[in-house]
């Protein structure tokens, strides 16, 4: 249960992060709840015809894909059950040219940097270049003081449950603790830090005063 004092604290931190994001070139919006965030995303998607999705528990919790599908949008989701590896790869490539790409972020610093670790790289590639627009949705639980604490959060908080969720046989999926493994199924393969708005991209950030995702 989140009380008024926690909500106040989250709001202050999100406002700090939003101001830093704006200075770094990222339009940022603070939403008080996941319902507000969902409304923001639906509004952002109104003019988009093709919409890509990075693998994101945050977006799953918002049920954004279901809402957009009911509105007749063409969705590019590479995580759909039953796809062959070739079909998954084709969708990932199509995401690079979509009108709008929705994604979460593994961590977000108070000085306005987006920190992510990928296994394949399709998500971070689409964040940095390709789609006409990118919307990053981040719950208050993703906030970190700086890049060092953000990287620590990704390794220690986000990656173990993600590896387990995806069914990978990694040490962290068994123990819950990152061991910087050399497992063939290791998911920590590509680390990106987006410091400023990329030159050829249009990334905006939706900050939510509720915990979302891992």
MIFI-567058 format. One record per residue: residue number from 1; residue in one letter; x, y, z of N, C-alpha, C, O in turn. Coordinates in nm, 3 decimals. Layout:
N
   doro   marba      n_px      n_py      n_pz     ca_px     ca_py     ca_pz      c_px      c_py      c_pz      o_px      o_py      o_pz
    NUM       A         X         Y         Z         X         Y         Z         X         Y         Z         X         Y         Z
...
END
This chain:
214
   doro   marba      n_px      n_py      n_pz     ca_px     ca_py     ca_pz      c_px      c_py      c_pz      o_px      o_py      o_pz
      1       X     0.084    -0.119     0.000     0.000     0.000     0.000     0.088     0.125     0.000     0.177     0.139     0.084
      2       X     0.064     0.214    -0.095     0.140     0.339    -0.105     0.061     0.449    -0.036    -0.054     0.475    -0.072
      3       X     0.123     0.516     0.064     0.051     0.622     0.133     0.081     0.758     0.070     0.159     0.767    -0.025
      4       X     0.019     0.861     0.124     0.034     0.995     0.066     0.178     1.044     0.069     0.221     1.116    -0.022
      5       X     0.252     1.006     0.172     0.390     1.053     0.183     0.478     0.986     0.076     0.565     1.051     0.019
      6       X     0.454     0.858     0.050     0.528     0.790    -0.056     0.493     0.846    -0.193     0.580     0.864    -0.279
      7       X     0.364     0.875    -0.212     0.323     0.934    -0.340     0.387     1.071    -0.359     0.432     1.105    -0.468
      8       X     0.391     1.150    -0.251     0.456     1.282    -0.255     0.604     1.266    -0.291     0.656     1.340    -0.375
      9       X     0.671     1.170    -0.226     0.813     1.149    -0.252     0.836     1.107    -0.397     0.927     1.158    -0.463
     10       X     0.754     1.014    -0.445     0.767     0.970    -0.583     0.746     1.084    -0.681     0.817     1.095    -0.781
     11       X     0.648     1.167    -0.653     0.619     1.280    -0.741     0.736     1.377    -0.747     0.771     1.425    -0.855
     12       X     0.797     1.405    -0.631     0.911     1.497    -0.630     1.027     1.439    -0.712     1.090     1.510    -0.790
     13       X     1.056     1.310    -0.693     1.165     1.247    -0.767     1.138     1.246    -0.917     1.227     1.273    -0.997
     14       X     1.015     1.215    -0.953     0.978     1.211    -1.095     0.988     1.350    -1.158     1.029     1.363    -1.273
     15       X     0.950     1.453    -1.082     0.962     1.589    -1.133     1.108     1.627    -1.155     1.142     1.695    -1.251
     16       X     1.195     1.582    -1.065     1.338     1.606    -1.080     1.391     1.537    -1.206     1.464     1.596    -1.285
     17       X     1.351     1.411    -1.223     1.395     1.336    -1.341     1.339     1.397    -1.469     1.409     1.405    -1.569
     18       X     1.213     1.441    -1.465     1.151     1.501    -1.584     1.225     1.628    -1.626     1.248     1.650    -1.745
     19       X     1.261     1.711    -1.528     1.334     1.834    -1.559     1.470     1.803    -1.622     1.514     1.870    -1.715
     20       X     1.536     1.700    -1.570     1.665     1.660    -1.626     1.650     1.603    -1.766     1.732     1.631    -1.854
     21       X     1.547     1.523    -1.786     1.521     1.469    -1.919     1.499     1.581    -2.021     1.552     1.577    -2.132
     22       X     1.420     1.681    -1.981     1.393     1.793    -2.070     1.524     1.865    -2.107     1.542     1.903    -2.223
     23       X     1.613     1.884    -2.011     1.741     1.949    -2.039     1.825     1.867    -2.136     1.905     1.921    -2.212
     24       X     1.805     1.733    -2.132     1.878     1.644    -2.220     1.807     1.622    -2.354     1.849     1.540    -2.435
     25       X     1.698     1.696    -2.375     1.630     1.691    -2.504     1.514     1.597    -2.514     1.456     1.582    -2.622
     26       X     1.476     1.531    -2.404     1.365     1.436    -2.405     1.237     1.503    -2.351     1.234     1.538    -2.233
     27       X     1.134     1.521    -2.431     1.007     1.564    -2.374     0.962     1.463    -2.268     0.962     1.343    -2.294
     28       X     0.923     1.511    -2.151     0.888     1.422    -2.041     0.756     1.463    -1.978     0.729     1.582    -1.961
     29       X     0.676     1.365    -1.944     0.546     1.387    -1.881     0.537     1.301    -1.756     0.571     1.183    -1.758
     30       X     0.490     1.360    -1.647     0.471     1.286    -1.523     0.322     1.252    -1.509     0.237     1.341    -1.512
     31       X     0.293     1.124    -1.494     0.156     1.076    -1.476     0.140     1.025    -1.332     0.228     0.958    -1.279
     32       X     0.027     1.058    -1.271     0.005     1.021    -1.132    -0.026     0.873    -1.116    -0.009     0.819    -1.007
     33       X    -0.072     0.807    -1.221    -0.115     0.667    -1.209    -0.097     0.596    -1.342    -0.072     0.658    -1.445
     34       X    -0.110     0.463    -1.337    -0.100     0.385    -1.461    -0.216     0.414    -1.554    -0.202     0.404    -1.676
     35       X    -0.330     0.451    -1.499    -0.443     0.488    -1.585    -0.412     0.614    -1.665    -0.444     0.622    -1.784
     36       X    -0.349     0.711    -1.601    -0.307     0.833    -1.672    -0.202     0.799    -1.777    -0.204     0.854    -1.887
     37       X    -0.112     0.709    -1.743    -0.008     0.670    -1.838    -0.068     0.600    -1.959    -0.026     0.623    -2.072
     38       X    -0.166     0.514    -1.935    -0.233     0.446    -2.045    -0.301     0.546    -2.137    -0.292     0.536    -2.259
     39       X    -0.370     0.644    -2.078    -0.435     0.748    -2.157    -0.333     0.826    -2.238    -0.358     0.859    -2.354
     40       X    -0.219     0.856    -2.178    -0.111     0.927    -2.249    -0.065     0.847    -2.370    -0.050     0.902    -2.479
     41       X    -0.042     0.716    -2.351     0.007     0.631    -2.459    -0.096     0.617    -2.571    -0.061     0.620    -2.689
     42       X    -0.222     0.603    -2.536    -0.327     0.592    -2.637    -0.337     0.720    -2.719    -0.359     0.716    -2.840
     43       X    -0.321     0.834    -2.653    -0.323     0.961    -2.724    -0.203     0.972    -2.818    -0.215     1.019    -2.931
     44       X    -0.087     0.927    -2.770     0.034     0.934    -2.852     0.023     0.846    -2.975     0.087     0.873    -3.077
     45       X    -0.057     0.739    -2.966    -0.068     0.643    -3.075    -0.179     0.675    -3.175    -0.197     0.602    -3.272
     46       X    -0.252     0.782    -3.153    -0.369     0.809    -3.237    -0.336     0.817    -3.386    -0.408     0.761    -3.468
     47       X    -0.229     0.884    -3.421    -0.196     0.905    -3.563    -0.104     0.798    -3.619    -0.073     0.800    -3.738
     48       X    -0.060     0.704    -3.537     0.034     0.602    -3.583    -0.041     0.485    -3.647    -0.145     0.442    -3.597
     49       X     0.012     0.435    -3.757    -0.047     0.320    -3.822     0.023     0.190    -3.782    -0.043     0.090    -3.753
     50       X     0.155     0.190    -3.781     0.231     0.072    -3.739     0.299     0.103    -3.606     0.368     0.204    -3.593
     51       X     0.279     0.016    -3.509     0.327     0.040    -3.373     0.408    -0.080    -3.326     0.356    -0.192    -3.320
     52       X     0.534    -0.057    -3.293     0.621    -0.162    -3.243     0.626    -0.163    -3.091     0.603    -0.061    -3.025
     53       X     0.658    -0.279    -3.037     0.669    -0.296    -2.892     0.802    -0.362    -2.858     0.836    -0.467    -2.912
     54       X     0.878    -0.298    -2.767     0.992    -0.365    -2.709     0.942    -0.459    -2.600     0.837    -0.434    -2.541
     55       X     1.015    -0.565    -2.573     0.974    -0.655    -2.465     0.971    -0.579    -2.334     1.074    -0.530    -2.289
     56       X     0.854    -0.569    -2.272     0.840    -0.481    -2.156     0.727    -0.528    -2.066     0.612    -0.536    -2.109
     57       X     0.760    -0.558    -1.942     0.658    -0.590    -1.844     0.576    -0.465    -1.808     0.458    -0.475    -1.775
     58       X     0.639    -0.349    -1.816     0.567    -0.224    -1.789     0.450    -0.209    -1.885     0.338    -0.180    -1.843
     59       X     0.475    -0.228    -2.014     0.368    -0.216    -2.114     0.265    -0.326    -2.098     0.146    -0.303    -2.119
     60       X     0.310    -0.446    -2.060     0.215    -0.555    -2.035     0.120    -0.522    -1.921     0.001    -0.550    -1.928
     61       X     0.175    -0.462    -1.816     0.091    -0.428    -1.701    -0.009    -0.318    -1.735    -0.118    -0.313    -1.677
     62       X     0.026    -0.232    -1.830    -0.069    -0.130    -1.874    -0.176    -0.187    -1.967    -0.278    -0.123    -1.990
     63       X    -0.151    -0.309    -2.020    -0.240    -0.372    -2.119    -0.256    -0.283    -2.242    -0.363    -0.272    -2.300
     64       X    -0.146    -0.218    -2.278    -0.149    -0.123    -2.389    -0.175    -0.191    -2.523    -0.252    -0.141    -2.604
     65       X    -0.110    -0.305    -2.546    -0.126    -0.372    -2.675    -0.272    -0.412    -2.698    -0.323    -0.397    -2.809
     66       X    -0.337    -0.463    -2.595    -0.478    -0.503    -2.609    -0.565    -0.383    -2.645    -0.654    -0.393    -2.729
     67       X    -0.539    -0.271    -2.579    -0.619    -0.150    -2.606    -0.598    -0.102    -2.749    -0.693    -0.063    -2.817
     68       X    -0.473    -0.105    -2.796    -0.444    -0.059    -2.931    -0.499    -0.155    -3.036    -0.546    -0.112    -3.141
     69       X    -0.492    -0.284    -3.007    -0.546    -0.383    -3.100    -0.697    -0.364    -3.118    -0.749    -0.379    -3.228
     70       X    -0.766    -0.331    -3.008    -0.910    -0.310    -3.016    -0.945    -0.187    -3.099    -1.059    -0.172    -3.144
     71       X    -0.845    -0.099    -3.119    -0.867     0.020    -3.202    -0.821     0.000    -3.345    -0.820     0.093    -3.425
     72       X    -0.784    -0.124    -3.378    -0.749    -0.157    -3.515    -0.608    -0.122    -3.556    -0.578    -0.118    -3.676
     73       X    -0.519    -0.098    -3.461    -0.382    -0.063    -3.495    -0.304    -0.188    -3.538    -0.329    -0.299    -3.490
     74       X    -0.209    -0.168    -3.629    -0.121    -0.276    -3.673    -0.003    -0.282    -3.576     0.080    -0.191    -3.573
     75       X     0.004    -0.390    -3.498     0.104    -0.401    -3.393     0.216    -0.496    -3.434     0.193    -0.603    -3.489
     76       X     0.337    -0.455    -3.405     0.456    -0.536    -3.431     0.509    -0.585    -3.298     0.583    -0.513    -3.229
     77       X     0.473    -0.707    -3.260     0.509    -0.764    -3.131     0.585    -0.894    -3.155     0.525    -0.995    -3.195
     78       X     0.714    -0.892    -3.132     0.796    -1.009    -3.163     0.784    -1.120    -3.058     0.833    -1.231    -3.078
     79       X     0.720    -1.090    -2.945     0.708    -1.189    -2.838     0.580    -1.269    -2.843     0.549    -1.341    -2.747
     80       X     0.504    -1.260    -2.951     0.380    -1.337    -2.960     0.408    -1.486    -2.959     0.504    -1.531    -3.023
     81       X     0.328    -1.565    -2.888     0.349    -1.711    -2.886     0.335    -1.771    -3.025     0.255    -1.726    -3.107
     82       X     0.416    -1.873    -3.050     0.402    -1.948    -3.175     0.484    -1.899    -3.291     0.483    -1.963    -3.396
     83       X     0.555    -1.788    -3.276     0.637    -1.738    -3.385     0.764    -1.821    -3.401     0.822    -1.866    -3.303
     84       X     0.805    -1.841    -3.524     0.933    -1.906    -3.550     1.045    -1.805    -3.529     1.019    -1.684    -3.529
     85       X     1.170    -1.850    -3.511     1.281    -1.756    -3.499     1.289    -1.660    -3.617     1.320    -1.542    -3.600
     86       X     1.262    -1.710    -3.738     1.266    -1.624    -3.856     1.155    -1.518    -3.851     1.177    -1.404    -3.890
     87       X     1.038    -1.557    -3.805     0.928    -1.462    -3.795     0.957    -1.357    -3.688     0.926    -1.239    -3.708
     88       X     1.016    -1.398    -3.577     1.052    -1.303    -3.472     1.153    -1.201    -3.525     1.140    -1.081    -3.501
     89       X     1.251    -1.249    -3.597     1.353    -1.160    -3.651     1.292    -1.062    -3.751     1.329    -0.944    -3.753
     90       X     1.201    -1.109    -3.833     1.137    -1.022    -3.931     1.059    -0.910    -3.861     1.064    -0.795    -3.905
     91       X     0.988    -0.943    -3.755     0.913    -0.841    -3.682     1.008    -0.741    -3.617     0.983    -0.620    -3.619
     92       X     1.118    -0.790    -3.559     1.217    -0.699    -3.501     1.269    -0.601    -3.604     1.287    -0.483    -3.574
     93       X     1.293    -0.648    -3.725     1.342    -0.560    -3.831     1.235    -0.460    -3.873     1.266    -0.344    -3.901
     94       X     1.111    -0.504    -3.877     1.002    -0.414    -3.911     0.985    -0.305    -3.804     0.946    -0.193    -3.836
     95       X     1.014    -0.338    -3.680     1.002    -0.239    -3.573     1.093    -0.118    -3.597     1.061    -0.007    -3.555
     96       X     1.204    -0.140    -3.664     1.297    -0.031    -3.690     1.239     0.074    -3.784     1.289     0.187    -3.789
     97       X     1.135     0.038    -3.858     1.075     0.135    -3.950     0.932     0.171    -3.916     0.859     0.223    -4.000
     98       X     0.890     0.143    -3.792     0.750     0.168    -3.755     0.726     0.316    -3.728     0.819     0.395    -3.709
     99       X     0.597     0.351    -3.725     0.560     0.490    -3.697     0.587     0.527    -3.551     0.627     0.640    -3.520
    100       X     0.564     0.431    -3.463     0.575     0.457    -3.319     0.624     0.331    -3.250     0.574     0.221    -3.277
    101       X     0.721     0.347    -3.163     0.776     0.233    -3.088     0.758     0.259    -2.939     0.806     0.359    -2.886
    102       X     0.688     0.168    -2.873     0.670     0.175    -2.728     0.770     0.082    -2.660     0.794    -0.029    -2.706
    103       X     0.828     0.129    -2.551     0.919     0.046    -2.475     0.924     0.093    -2.331     0.886     0.205    -2.299
    104       X     0.971     0.006    -2.244     1.004     0.046    -2.109     1.152     0.079    -2.103     1.218     0.089    -2.207
    105       X     1.203     0.097    -1.984     1.347     0.115    -1.964     1.385     0.041    -1.837     1.308     0.038    -1.741
    106       X     1.503    -0.018    -1.837     1.545    -0.092    -1.717     1.574     0.000    -1.600     1.554    -0.037    -1.484
    107       X     1.622     0.119    -1.631     1.651     0.217    -1.525     1.655     0.356    -1.586     1.677     0.373    -1.706
    108       X     1.633     0.454    -1.501     1.631     0.595    -1.541     1.695     0.675    -1.430     1.656     0.664    -1.313
    109       X     1.794     0.757    -1.464     1.865     0.831    -1.360     1.800     0.966    -1.333     1.730     1.021    -1.418
    110       X     1.824     1.017    -1.215     1.769     1.147    -1.178     1.827     1.261    -1.260     1.769     1.370    -1.264
    111       X     1.941     1.237    -1.327     1.995     1.340    -1.416     1.957     1.313    -1.562     2.020     1.367    -1.653
    112       X     1.854     1.231    -1.583     1.792     1.222    -1.713     1.858     1.132    -1.816     1.864     1.167    -1.934
    113       X     1.907     1.016    -1.773     1.968     0.920    -1.865     1.890     0.788    -1.861     1.843     0.744    -1.757
    114       X     1.879     0.726    -1.978     1.809     0.599    -1.992     1.912     0.487    -1.997     2.001     0.487    -2.083
    115       X     1.901     0.391    -1.906     2.000     0.284    -1.894     1.931     0.150    -1.919     1.831     0.117    -1.854
    116       X     1.986     0.073    -2.012     1.924    -0.054    -2.049     2.027    -0.162    -2.078     2.139    -0.133    -2.121
    117       X     1.987    -0.286    -2.055     2.068    -0.402    -2.092     1.979    -0.496    -2.172     1.870    -0.532    -2.129
    118       X     2.027    -0.535    -2.291     1.953    -0.622    -2.381     2.029    -0.751    -2.407     2.150    -0.759    -2.387
    119       X     1.955    -0.852    -2.451     2.017    -0.976    -2.496     2.039    -0.975    -2.647     2.146    -1.011    -2.694
    120       X     1.936    -0.932    -2.722     1.942    -0.933    -2.868     1.980    -0.797    -2.924     2.054    -0.789    -3.022
    121       X     1.930    -0.691    -2.864     1.963    -0.556    -2.908     1.854    -0.489    -2.988     1.865    -0.370    -3.019
    122       X     1.748    -0.562    -3.022     1.641    -0.501    -3.102     1.573    -0.386    -3.029     1.537    -0.285    -3.090
    123       X     1.556    -0.401    -2.897     1.487    -0.298    -2.820     1.570    -0.170    -2.813     1.520    -0.062    -2.841
    124       X     1.697    -0.183    -2.776     1.779    -0.063    -2.762     1.811    -0.001    -2.898     1.829     0.120    -2.908
    125       X     1.818    -0.084    -3.003     1.837    -0.029    -3.137     1.718     0.056    -3.177     1.735     0.167    -3.228
    126       X     1.598     0.005    -3.154     1.477     0.079    -3.192     1.460     0.204    -3.106     1.402     0.302    -3.153
    127       X     1.510     0.202    -2.983     1.506     0.322    -2.901     1.594     0.431    -2.959     1.560     0.549    -2.954
    128       X     1.709     0.392    -3.015     1.809     0.490    -3.056     1.793     0.538    -3.199     1.828     0.652    -3.229
    129       X     1.739     0.453    -3.288     1.733     0.492    -3.429     1.631     0.406    -3.503     1.621     0.285    -3.480
    130       X     1.557     0.469    -3.592     1.468     0.394    -3.681     1.325     0.440    -3.679     1.279     0.503    -3.774
    131       X     1.251     0.410    -3.572     1.110     0.450    -3.567     1.093     0.601    -3.577     1.181     0.677    -3.536
    132       X     0.979     0.644    -3.630     0.951     0.787    -3.639     0.944     0.850    -3.501     0.993     0.961    -3.480
    133       X     0.882     0.779    -3.407     0.871     0.827    -3.269     0.891     0.711    -3.172     0.862     0.596    -3.205
    134       X     0.941     0.742    -3.055     0.959     0.643    -2.948     0.899     0.698    -2.820     0.923     0.813    -2.783
    135       X     0.820     0.617    -2.752     0.768     0.654    -2.621     0.822     0.554    -2.519     0.798     0.433    -2.530
    136       X     0.895     0.604    -2.422     0.948     0.522    -2.312     0.859     0.542    -2.191     0.835     0.656    -2.149
    137       X     0.810     0.433    -2.134     0.725     0.440    -2.015     0.804     0.384    -1.897     0.858     0.274    -1.905
    138       X     0.811     0.460    -1.788     0.891     0.419    -1.673     0.817     0.444    -1.543     0.774     0.556    -1.517
    139       X     0.802     0.340    -1.463     0.744     0.355    -1.330     0.844     0.415    -1.234     0.964     0.419    -1.261
    140       X     0.795     0.462    -1.122     0.880     0.528    -1.023     0.987     0.434    -0.969     1.092     0.479    -0.922
    141       X     0.962     0.303    -0.975     1.060     0.205    -0.927     1.185     0.199    -1.012     1.285     0.142    -0.970
    142       X     1.182     0.257    -1.132     1.299     0.253    -1.220     1.398     0.366    -1.192     1.507     0.368    -1.250
    143       X     1.362     0.460    -1.105     1.449     0.575    -1.078     1.572     0.536    -0.999     1.565     0.460    -0.902
    144       X     1.686     0.590    -1.041     1.814     0.568    -0.971     1.889     0.701    -0.965     1.866     0.792    -1.045
    145       X     1.979     0.710    -0.869     2.050     0.837    -0.851     2.141     0.868    -0.968     2.143     0.981    -1.017
    146       X     2.217     0.768    -1.015     2.317     0.792    -1.119     2.334     0.666    -1.202     2.266     0.565    -1.179
    147       X     2.426     0.671    -1.299     2.445     0.558    -1.389     2.495     0.435    -1.315     2.450     0.324    -1.344
    148       X     2.587     0.452    -1.220     2.638     0.337    -1.146     2.526     0.263    -1.073     2.517     0.141    -1.080
    149       X     2.440     0.338    -1.004     2.330     0.273    -0.932     2.227     0.218    -1.029     2.160     0.119    -0.999
    150       X     2.214     0.280    -1.147     2.122     0.229    -1.248     2.170     0.095    -1.301     2.091     0.001    -1.314
    151       X     2.297     0.084    -1.332     2.352    -0.043    -1.380     2.340    -0.152    -1.274     2.311    -0.267    -1.305
    152       X     2.363    -0.113    -1.149     2.348    -0.209    -1.040     2.203    -0.255    -1.030     2.177    -0.373    -1.008
    153       X     2.109    -0.163    -1.046     1.968    -0.199    -1.041     1.933    -0.298    -1.152     1.864    -0.397    -1.127
    154       X     1.981    -0.271    -1.273     1.947    -0.360    -1.384     1.998    -0.501    -1.357     1.926    -0.598    -1.375
    155       X     2.122    -0.511    -1.314     2.183    -0.642    -1.290     2.120    -0.716    -1.173     2.096    -0.836    -1.180
    156       X     2.092    -0.642    -1.065     2.049    -0.708    -0.942     1.898    -0.718    -0.926     1.848    -0.809    -0.859
    157       X     1.824    -0.625    -0.987     1.679    -0.621    -0.967     1.602    -0.667    -1.091     1.507    -0.744    -1.080
    158       X     1.642    -0.619    -1.208     1.564    -0.645    -1.329     1.599    -0.776    -1.398     1.510    -0.850    -1.439
    159       X     1.727    -0.804    -1.411     1.767    -0.919    -1.494     1.729    -1.055    -1.437     1.680    -1.138    -1.513
    160       X     1.748    -1.084    -1.307     1.711    -1.218    -1.260     1.565    -1.255    -1.284     1.540    -1.363    -1.337
    161       X     1.465    -1.170    -1.247     1.327    -1.210    -1.276     1.297    -1.214    -1.425     1.215    -1.295    -1.469
    162       X     1.362    -1.129    -1.503     1.340    -1.134    -1.648     1.393    -1.263    -1.707     1.328    -1.324    -1.791
    163       X     1.511    -1.306    -1.664     1.567    -1.432    -1.713     1.475    -1.549    -1.676     1.453    -1.639    -1.757
    164       X     1.423    -1.547    -1.555     1.333    -1.653    -1.513     1.202    -1.648    -1.591     1.150    -1.751    -1.633
    165       X     1.149    -1.527    -1.612     1.023    -1.510    -1.686     1.035    -1.563    -1.828     0.942    -1.623    -1.881
    166       X     1.150    -1.541    -1.889     1.172    -1.581    -2.027     1.217    -1.726    -2.041     1.235    -1.776    -2.152
    167       X     1.234    -1.793    -1.928     1.267    -1.936    -1.931     1.411    -1.967    -1.965     1.440    -2.075    -2.016
    168       X     1.503    -1.874    -1.937     1.642    -1.897    -1.968     1.711    -1.970    -1.852     1.683    -1.945    -1.735
    169       X     1.801    -2.060    -1.888     1.874    -2.138    -1.788     2.004    -2.066    -1.754     2.112    -2.105    -1.799
    170       X     1.991    -1.961    -1.675     2.106    -1.884    -1.629     2.118    -1.897    -1.478     2.019    -1.927    -1.411
    171       X     2.237    -1.874    -1.423     2.251    -1.879    -1.278     2.155    -1.786    -1.204     2.098    -1.823    -1.102
    172       X     2.136    -1.664    -1.256     2.050    -1.569    -1.185     1.904    -1.613    -1.187     1.828    -1.578    -1.097
    173       X     1.864    -1.691    -1.288     1.728    -1.742    -1.292     1.705    -1.851    -1.189     1.592    -1.886    -1.158
    174       X     1.816    -1.905    -1.135     1.807    -2.007    -1.030     1.825    -1.947    -0.891     1.752    -1.981    -0.798
    175       X     1.924    -1.857    -0.878     1.960    -1.804    -0.746     1.899    -1.668    -0.718     1.885    -1.629    -0.601
    176       X     1.861    -1.594    -0.823     1.813    -1.458    -0.806     1.924    -1.356    -0.792     1.898    -1.238    -0.770
    177       X     2.049    -1.402    -0.804     2.165    -1.314    -0.785     2.250    -1.315    -0.912     2.282    -1.421    -0.964
    178       X     2.288    -1.196    -0.960     2.375    -1.187    -1.077     2.515    -1.233    -1.041     2.570    -1.192    -0.939
    179       X     2.573    -1.319    -1.125     2.710    -1.366    -1.104     2.799    -1.331    -1.222     2.908    -1.386    -1.236
    180       X     2.752    -1.240    -1.308     2.826    -1.204    -1.430     2.867    -1.330    -1.504     2.984    -1.350    -1.535
    181       X     2.767    -1.414    -1.531     2.791    -1.548    -1.581     2.841    -1.548    -1.726     2.840    -1.446    -1.794
    182       X     2.883    -1.664    -1.768     2.920    -1.689    -1.908     2.826    -1.793    -1.967     2.865    -1.868    -2.056
    183       X     2.705    -1.798    -1.917     2.606    -1.894    -1.965     2.575    -1.870    -2.112     2.568    -1.754    -2.155
    184       X     2.555    -1.976    -2.190     2.513    -1.959    -2.330     2.381    -1.884    -2.343     2.352    -1.826    -2.448
    185       X     2.300    -1.884    -2.238     2.171    -1.816    -2.241     2.174    -1.683    -2.166     2.069    -1.627    -2.134
    186       X     2.292    -1.635    -2.138     2.308    -1.505    -2.071     2.225    -1.398    -2.142     2.228    -1.390    -2.265
    187       X     2.151    -1.315    -2.066     2.071    -1.210    -2.128     2.138    -1.073    -2.118     2.094    -0.978    -2.184
    188       X     2.242    -1.060    -2.039     2.313    -0.932    -2.025     2.424    -0.926    -2.130     2.537    -0.965    -2.103
    189       X     2.392    -0.878    -2.248     2.486    -0.881    -2.359     2.515    -0.743    -2.419     2.624    -0.719    -2.470
    190       X     2.418    -0.652    -2.412     2.435    -0.520    -2.474     2.388    -0.415    -2.373     2.273    -0.416    -2.332
    191       X     2.477    -0.327    -2.335     2.445    -0.222    -2.240     2.444    -0.087    -2.311     2.539    -0.053    -2.381
    192       X     2.336    -0.010    -2.292     2.327     0.122    -2.354     2.294     0.227    -2.248     2.217     0.202    -2.155
    193       X     2.353     0.344    -2.266     2.321     0.461    -2.185     2.289     0.574    -2.281     2.377     0.622    -2.352
    194       X     2.163     0.615    -2.284     2.123     0.724    -2.372     2.129     0.852    -2.290     2.043     0.878    -2.206
    195       X     2.231     0.932    -2.316     2.256     1.054    -2.238     2.171     1.172    -2.285     2.119     1.248    -2.204
    196       X     2.159     1.184    -2.417     2.087     1.296    -2.478     2.000     1.243    -2.591     2.021     1.132    -2.642
    197       X     1.902     1.323    -2.630     1.816     1.285    -2.742     1.903     1.256    -2.865     1.978     1.343    -2.908
    198       X     1.894     1.135    -2.921     1.971     1.105    -3.042     1.933     1.199    -3.156     1.820     1.246    -3.163
    199       X     2.028     1.226    -3.244     2.010     1.326    -3.348     1.894     1.294    -3.443     1.821     1.383    -3.486
    200       X     1.878     1.165    -3.475     1.777     1.128    -3.575     1.657     1.058    -3.513     1.586     0.985    -3.582
    201       X     1.634     1.078    -3.384     1.523     1.012    -3.315     1.434     1.115    -3.246     1.469     1.232    -3.234
    202       X     1.319     1.067    -3.203     1.225     1.152    -3.129     1.172     1.072    -3.011     1.063     1.016    -3.017
    203       X     1.250     1.069    -2.904     1.215     0.991    -2.785     1.145     1.083    -2.685     1.197     1.188    -2.650
    204       X     1.029     1.042    -2.639     0.963     1.109    -2.526     0.946     1.009    -2.414     0.942     0.888    -2.438
    205       X     0.937     1.058    -2.293     0.935     0.972    -2.175     0.811     0.999    -2.092     0.781     1.114    -2.058
    206       X     0.740     0.893    -2.060     0.623     0.899    -1.973     0.661     0.841    -1.837     0.686     0.721    -1.826
    207       X     0.665     0.924    -1.737     0.702     0.884    -1.600     0.577     0.861    -1.518     0.485     0.943    -1.521
    208       X     0.572     0.751    -1.445     0.450     0.711    -1.377     0.476     0.697    -1.227     0.570     0.628    -1.187
    209       X     0.394     0.760    -1.146     0.412     0.756    -1.002     0.348     0.630    -0.941     0.274     0.636    -0.843
    210       X     0.379     0.517    -1.003     0.344     0.384    -0.953     0.456     0.290    -0.996     0.519     0.313    -1.099
    211       X     0.483     0.185    -0.920     0.580     0.087    -0.966     0.525     0.008    -1.084     0.411    -0.038    -1.080
    212       X     0.606    -0.009    -1.187     0.566    -0.083    -1.306     0.684    -0.166    -1.354     0.796    -0.116    -1.363
    213       X     0.661    -0.291    -1.387     0.766    -0.376    -1.440     0.870    -0.412    -1.336     0.855    -0.385    -1.217
    214       X     0.978    -0.476    -1.386     1.086    -0.521    -1.297     1.193    -0.413    -1.285     1.292    -0.432    -1.215
END
